[in-house]
């Protein structure tokens, strides 16, 4: 399936069919990211059940600490 991920076209395997699976494929910890799917912010508690479909626009904001 093809999605737009952070503004770039990305092809995902069939196994990456939920927000949680997408985050796992990029080794991102759910505690430090915000995910937006088609203009809507997804609540962390819904990552497992939020599907990703062909043509979706996904934005992932990853927070990093620093000093």
N, C-alpha and C positions, 0 to 999 in steps of 0.2 A: 504494500500500500504506500501511497505517496502523500506526504503531509508537508506543511510549511512549518518548520521548526526554527524559532527565533529569526524569522525573516528569510530563511534559506530552505530550498526544497530538499527534503530528505526522504529516502526510501526506507521503510521499516519492514522487518520480517513479520510474518503472520503471527508469531508468538508475542509480539509487542502490540497487544490489543487493549491495554488499559493504561491509565496514567501511571499507576504503580510499576507496571512492567517497563514503561518507557524510562522512568527514573532509575530503575535497577539496571537497565541496559547502559546507562551513562554513569553508573556508580555514584549517583547523587543521593544524599541522605535527605529524606523527606522533611526533617526538622528545619533545614536551612534553605528551603526553596519555596517559591510561590509559583503555582502553575495556572496559566490562563488558557482556556480552550475556547476557540471561536468567540473571543471577547468577554468570556465569563470566567471569573476567578473560581477555581475549584477548591472546596473545603478539603483539608487534609484527610478528614475522616472518610471522604468519598473517593480517594485515589484508587482503591482496589476495584470499585464498581463503576468508575467512570470510563466508558469505552473511548477508544481512539478509532476514528473512521477515515477512510480515504478522503483526502481533500481538507481535513481539519487544519486549522491554524493554531499552533501550540506555541506559547511563550513560556519559557522557564527562566525565572530570575533566581540566581544563586547568590546567597549572601556570604560574604567572607569577612572575618574579623581582621583587625589590624590596629596598629598603633602609631 
